[in-house]
Amino acid sequence: MNILKAFRLDESLVEKLTKLAKGTHRAEKFYVEEALRHYFTEYEDAQIAKDRFNDPKSKVLSSQEMRKRLGA
């Protein structure tokens, strides 16, 4: 289901979005959706990492220990 949302964007972002869409023959909507999906995925991953880091039951490894475990 598509829902209409209206908001203002910085002019420089609109120019870049328009140029990208025209240059690739894709709709601006495609790139806005892709950017939001990417942002939310990254945000959720960062939140999981933060929660694990702050969990007193979670073990934090040093970079040296991580390399050892990975065989690097």
C-alpha positions as CSV (number, residue, x, y, z in Angstrom):
1,M,0.0,0.0,0.0
2,N,1.4,3.4,-0.9
3,I,0.8,6.4,1.3
4,L,1.3,10.0,0.3
5,K,3.7,11.9,2.5
6,A,4.6,15.6,1.9
7,F,7.8,17.2,3.2
8,R,10.3,19.8,2.3
9,L,13.9,18.9,1.2
10,D,17.0,21.0,0.9
11,E,17.4,22.3,-2.6
12,S,20.8,20.7,-3.1
13,L,19.3,17.2,-2.2
14,V,16.4,17.8,-4.7
15,E,18.9,18.7,-7.4
16,K,21.0,15.6,-6.8
17,L,17.9,13.4,-6.7
18,T,16.5,14.8,-9.9
19,K,19.9,14.5,-11.7
20,L,20.3,10.9,-10.5
21,A,16.7,9.9,-11.5
22,K,17.0,11.5,-15.0
23,G,20.5,10.0,-15.6
24,T,19.3,6.5,-14.7
25,H,15.8,6.7,-16.1
26,R,14.3,5.8,-12.7
27,A,11.7,7.5,-10.7
28,E,12.8,9.8,-7.8
29,K,10.5,7.7,-5.6
30,F,12.7,4.7,-6.2
31,Y,15.8,6.5,-4.8
32,V,14.0,8.0,-1.9
33,E,12.6,4.5,-0.9
34,E,16.1,2.9,-1.4
35,A,17.7,5.6,0.7
36,L,15.2,5.2,3.5
37,R,15.5,1.4,3.5
38,H,19.3,1.7,3.7
39,Y,19.1,4.3,6.5
40,F,16.7,2.2,8.6
41,T,18.8,-1.0,8.1
42,E,22.0,0.9,9.2
43,Y,20.2,2.5,12.1
44,E,18.7,-0.9,13.3
45,D,22.1,-2.5,13.0
46,A,23.7,0.3,15.0
47,Q,21.0,0.0,17.7
48,I,21.6,-3.7,18.0
49,A,25.4,-3.2,18.4
50,K,24.8,-0.4,21.0
51,D,22.4,-2.7,23.0
52,R,24.9,-5.6,22.9
53,F,27.7,-3.3,23.9
54,N,25.7,-2.0,26.9
55,D,24.5,-5.4,27.9
56,P,26.5,-6.4,31.0
57,K,26.1,-10.1,30.0
58,S,27.7,-9.5,26.6
59,K,31.4,-10.1,26.2
60,V,33.4,-7.5,24.3
61,L,36.4,-8.7,22.4
62,S,39.6,-6.8,21.7
63,S,40.6,-6.4,18.1
64,Q,43.5,-8.8,18.8
65,E,41.2,-11.5,20.2
66,M,38.8,-11.0,17.2
67,R,41.7,-11.4,14.7
68,K,42.8,-14.5,16.6
69,R,39.3,-16.0,16.4
70,L,39.0,-15.2,12.7
71,G,42.5,-16.6,11.9
72,A,43.8,-13.3,10.6
